[in-house]
Amino acid sequence: MLRRKDCTGCVSEEFKDCIGKGRNKFLSDLELHIAETYVLVNCKEVEPYLKQFEDSLKEANPNIHEDQIVEARDEGFSRWLKHQVSMDRVENQMIREISC
C-alpha cells in the first residue's frame, strides 16, 4: 500500500492517496511503455532531457506541430532517454536508474 509519506520525487500527486489491497498484473509491452513514458514526462528531474528531446525534434523539423511533438514524445522519448543513458550523457543517478 502506498502511503503519503512514501510519495516523493517523481510520483504524481494523483497517486499519493492510493489505498486498498494491491494486486499483481503483468503489463503488455504497450502498457509498460505507456506507464514508463508517463512517469518520465511527469518527473521534474527529467524535464531538461524532455526539453532537449523536443528541441531536437523542432530543429530537425522546423514546421512540426505540437500534436506531432506529443506523438513523437509518447512513441520515442523513453527509448531516446535510455540511449542518452547508455551513451553516458546523463549524470543524474536517479534518472539513470529509472531509465534502465
Stockholm file with secondary structure:
# STOCKHOLM 1.0

chainA/1-100         MLRRKDCTGCVSEEFKDCIGKGRNKFLSDLELHIAETYVLVNCKEVEPYLKQFEDSLKEANPNIHEDQIVEARDEGFSRWLKHQVSMDRVENQMIREISC
#=GR chainA/1-100 SS CCCGGGCCTTCCGGGTTCCSCCCCCCCCHHHHHHHHHHHHHTCGGGHHHHHHHHHHHHHHCTTCCHHHHHHHHHHHHHHHHHHHHHTTCCCCHHHHHHTC
#=GC SS_cons         CCCGGGCCTTCCGGGTTCCSCCCCCCCCHHHHHHHHHHHHHTCGGGHHHHHHHHHHHHHHCTTCCHHHHHHHHHHHHHHHHHHHHHTTCCCCHHHHHHTC
//
